């Protein structure tokens, strides 16, 4: 199987990842998702069964195990931005 991102004859390793789902009304994280990760470029492929479960979470199935707040940064206001802070 070739990697869809780097198009090389990739070797994939099985890993457990954190997946951020941004499709839908509110983004959410899913911990401990099984995935295949390309050892060349790091692209991740999630098996269809795991994606089906994640889609169930989007549809309101299941209950979250935790709720977290997320800090938000504005790139235009960060020191070190080559364009400098916005005026």
Helices and strands as residue ranges (DSSP letters): E 12-21, E 28-38, E 44-45, H 48-58, G 75-77
